[in-house]
């Protein structure tokens, strides 16, 4: 079950392209949905609080873009 609160949704911008980030609760932690326009990327926090991509599709985005999105999510909460 995902629990997304519209107040928690935020937008990040990378190279002029905007991405909507939707945080949700997954198990005992946090995860994030990001639609890249080519597919959905799901990020989750691992045991050491590192953000990692766990699902991508239907077309996996560029791995550099995925890393930059993860960095922007972390920076949003810093």
Backbone bond lengths (Angstrom), bond angles and torsions (degrees), N, CA, C in turn:
res aa  C-N    CA-C-N  psi(-1)  N-CA   C-N-CA  omega(-1)  CA-C   N-CA-C  phi
1 X - - - 1.446 - - 1.529 108.85 -
2 X 1.303 116.14 131.63 1.458 119.73 177.15 1.516 108.72 -105.18
3 X 1.308 115.52 144.34 1.452 121.47 -178.80 1.514 107.94 -127.77
4 X 1.351 116.51 92.33 1.455 121.52 -178.95 1.519 108.58 -102.16
5 X 1.304 116.77 128.24 1.456 122.50 176.86 1.524 108.14 -103.01
6 X 1.343 118.61 122.08 1.465 120.10 -177.64 1.529 113.61 -55.93
7 X 1.319 118.37 -26.86 1.463 121.16 179.66 1.527 110.74 -69.13
8 X 1.321 118.46 -23.49 1.459 122.79 -177.23 1.520 113.34 -88.80
9 X 1.334 117.56 -12.06 1.467 121.37 -179.52 1.526 108.75 -69.11
10 X 1.331 116.28 134.98 1.456 120.02 178.50 1.519 109.70 -137.75
11 X 1.321 115.59 165.11 1.457 122.12 -177.57 1.524 109.39 -115.74
12 X 1.326 115.72 137.29 1.462 121.30 173.40 1.529 107.43 -117.19
13 X 1.318 116.19 154.47 1.465 121.16 179.18 1.528 108.69 -124.45
14 X 1.320 114.95 127.75 1.463 121.88 177.58 1.522 107.53 -129.11
15 X 1.325 116.19 119.38 1.469 122.16 -179.17 1.528 111.80 50.76
16 X 1.318 116.11 42.01 1.460 121.13 177.75 1.521 115.00 80.91
17 X 1.312 117.71 -6.87 1.467 121.37 179.72 1.527 108.74 -97.36
18 X 1.333 116.15 130.22 1.463 121.50 -178.06 1.526 110.77 -95.97
19 X 1.326 114.89 139.12 1.463 122.02 178.12 1.522 108.78 -128.44
20 X 1.308 116.09 132.06 1.460 121.25 176.57 1.525 108.43 -89.00
21 X 1.321 116.35 128.20 1.466 122.55 -179.00 1.522 107.95 -108.83
22 X 1.333 115.84 124.44 1.462 121.32 -179.17 1.526 109.85 -114.65
23 X 1.338 116.78 101.44 1.469 119.60 178.45 1.523 110.90 -72.52
24 X 1.317 116.59 148.46 1.462 120.56 173.87 1.516 109.41 -152.42
25 X 1.322 114.56 162.41 1.462 120.82 179.18 1.523 107.94 -87.78
26 X 1.336 116.28 131.21 1.468 121.99 178.32 1.519 107.33 -130.05
27 X 1.308 116.58 109.78 1.459 119.73 -176.63 1.513 109.52 63.41
28 X 1.319 116.10 -121.37 1.460 120.61 178.65 1.524 112.41 -102.47
29 X 1.323 117.67 10.18 1.455 120.34 -176.22 1.510 112.66 -131.42
30 X 1.314 114.06 -167.45 1.458 121.52 -179.56 1.527 109.79 -109.65
31 X 1.317 114.06 151.32 1.460 121.25 174.43 1.526 107.02 -144.23
32 X 1.314 116.03 168.12 1.460 120.88 -174.66 1.517 110.01 -141.67
33 X 1.334 116.98 132.91 1.468 122.86 172.09 1.517 107.66 -96.09
34 X 1.326 117.23 133.92 1.459 121.79 174.04 1.528 107.71 -135.49
35 X 1.336 116.01 120.90 1.459 120.86 176.32 1.523 107.74 -91.45
36 X 1.331 116.85 116.65 1.464 121.14 -177.46 1.528 112.34 -86.64
37 X 1.312 117.17 -3.32 1.459 120.52 -174.95 1.517 111.06 94.60
38 X 1.318 117.02 -26.71 1.463 122.16 176.12 1.516 111.25 -105.20
39 X 1.309 115.93 -18.41 1.455 120.13 -179.17 1.517 110.50 176.61
40 X 1.302 115.06 173.02 1.458 122.20 -179.25 1.524 109.09 -96.21
41 X 1.334 115.95 133.79 1.456 121.68 173.43 1.521 106.69 -115.49
42 X 1.325 116.58 130.78 1.457 121.67 176.62 1.523 107.77 -110.50
43 X 1.315 115.47 126.02 1.456 122.06 177.17 1.516 108.06 -109.65
44 X 1.334 117.19 145.44 1.458 119.86 172.89 1.522 109.11 -138.69
45 X 1.319 114.65 156.45 1.461 120.51 175.60 1.516 108.33 -83.17
46 X 1.341 116.84 131.25 1.464 119.41 177.02 1.528 109.77 -87.84
47 X 1.317 116.40 -172.78 1.461 121.36 -175.05 1.525 112.92 -61.62
48 X 1.326 117.69 -27.93 1.471 122.02 -179.86 1.528 111.70 -96.45
49 X 1.336 117.61 15.54 1.466 123.66 -178.60 1.521 113.19 63.37
50 X 1.327 117.03 29.27 1.463 121.76 171.98 1.520 107.98 -92.89
51 X 1.313 116.62 139.70 1.456 121.25 179.70 1.522 108.55 -88.68
52 X 1.331 116.66 129.49 1.463 119.36 179.27 1.518 109.72 -137.99
53 X 1.321 116.07 148.74 1.465 121.84 177.51 1.522 108.11 -78.51
54 X 1.340 116.50 128.82 1.465 119.66 -178.75 1.520 112.59 -113.46
55 X 1.335 118.05 -17.31 1.458 119.94 179.98 1.516 109.03 -150.25
56 X 1.297 115.65 140.07 1.449 120.98 177.62 1.513 108.64 -143.40
57 X 1.305 116.06 140.26 1.442 117.31 175.69 1.513 111.73 166.40
58 X 1.293 117.97 169.61 1.458 126.96 -1.76 1.522 112.61 -73.82
59 X 1.327 118.13 -25.25 1.461 121.08 176.50 1.526 107.18 -109.88
60 X 1.332 117.91 112.65 1.466 118.89 -179.84 1.529 111.24 -61.88
61 X 1.324 117.76 129.93 1.459 119.91 178.12 1.522 110.89 -73.68
62 X 1.290 114.89 168.03 1.461 122.55 176.77 1.525 109.66 -54.21
63 X 1.329 117.86 134.36 1.465 120.99 -177.20 1.521 111.94 -64.81
64 X 1.329 117.39 -29.59 1.469 119.90 176.65 1.530 109.15 -66.35
65 X 1.330 117.28 -41.28 1.462 121.05 177.96 1.525 110.13 -62.83
66 X 1.323 117.69 -42.84 1.462 121.42 179.09 1.534 110.02 -59.16
67 X 1.320 116.87 -43.64 1.460 120.77 178.09 1.515 112.43 -63.83
68 X 1.321 116.77 -40.26 1.468 120.39 179.81 1.526 111.15 -68.82
69 X 1.333 117.23 -35.71 1.465 120.32 175.88 1.531 109.47 -64.74
70 X 1.328 117.08 -44.66 1.471 120.63 178.45 1.528 110.39 -59.47
71 X 1.330 117.37 -43.94 1.470 120.95 178.49 1.529 110.78 -61.21
72 X 1.323 117.44 -40.41 1.466 121.07 -179.59 1.530 112.03 -68.09
73 X 1.328 117.17 -35.85 1.463 120.48 176.57 1.519 109.71 -64.51
74 X 1.336 117.12 -45.96 1.464 121.52 178.81 1.530 109.80 -60.76
75 X 1.334 117.31 -43.99 1.464 121.11 -179.33 1.534 111.25 -64.09
76 X 1.331 116.84 -33.09 1.468 120.43 179.01 1.528 111.09 -59.90
77 X 1.308 116.96 -36.45 1.465 121.10 -177.08 1.533 113.30 -93.65
78 X 1.335 117.25 -5.04 1.484 120.11 -178.45 1.519 111.69 -74.78
